[in-house]
């Protein structure tokens, strides 16, 4: 049953990632917390591990084929993401699970409100 749930989380996260450019944090982290009773740190780390290759590469290829990838911007932003990801991951390990979950929830609320406002 765990393998089926994990696969469904991956399909949902990957599908939304390809459709609207999100999925890992906004979909998979909450599902990992609720369905697998993971702590916030474990859910975020697992979500990042999922995103290493199989979710992003197929989506990027589809956008690339359609001419919708700016390689120059992506390369510099990827470098920034590398630095920021390391710093953010390090900082997250210093924050308690409850506070980290609240920060995550607050970010989801702010993004949702901003999207609804626009």
URQUIKA-V318591 format. One record per residue. N is the residue number from 1. RES is the residue in one letter. OMEGA is omega as a letter, one per 30 degrees, with the letter a starting at -180 (999 if undefined). Layout:
n={N,N}
res={RES,RES}
omega={OMEGA,OMEGA}
This chain:
n={1,2,3,4,5,6,7,8,9,10,11,12,13,14,15,16,17,18,19,20,21,22,23,24,25,26,27,28,29,30,31,32,33,34,35,36,37,38,39,40,41,42,43,44,45,46,47,48,49,50,51,52,53,54,55,56,57,58,59,60,61,62,63,64,65,66,67,68,69,70,71,72,73,74,75,76,77,78,79,80,81,82,83,84,85,86,87,88,89,90,91,92,93,94,95,96,97,98,99,100,101,102,103,104,105,106,107,108,109,110,111,112,113,114,115,116,117,118}
res={X,X,X,X,X,X,X,X,X,X,X,X,X,X,X,X,X,X,X,X,X,X,X,X,X,X,X,X,X,X,X,X,X,X,X,X,X,X,X,X,X,X,X,X,X,X,X,X,X,X,X,X,X,X,X,X,X,X,X,X,X,X,X,X,X,X,X,X,X,X,X,X,X,X,X,X,X,X,X,X,X,X,X,X,X,X,X,X,X,X,X,X,X,X,X,X,X,X,X,X,X,X,X,X,X,X,X,X,X,X,X,X,X,X,X,X,X,X}
omega={l,l,l,l,l,l,l,l,l,l,a,l,l,l,l,l,l,a,a,l,l,a,a,a,a,a,a,a,l,l,l,l,a,a,a,a,l,l,a,l,a,l,l,l,l,l,l,l,l,a,a,a,a,a,a,a,l,l,a,l,l,l,l,a,a,l,a,l,l,a,a,l,a,a,l,l,l,l,l,l,l,l,a,l,l,a,l,l,l,l,a,a,a,a,l,a,a,l,l,l,l,l,l,a,l,l,l,a,a,a,a,l,l,l,l,a,a,999}
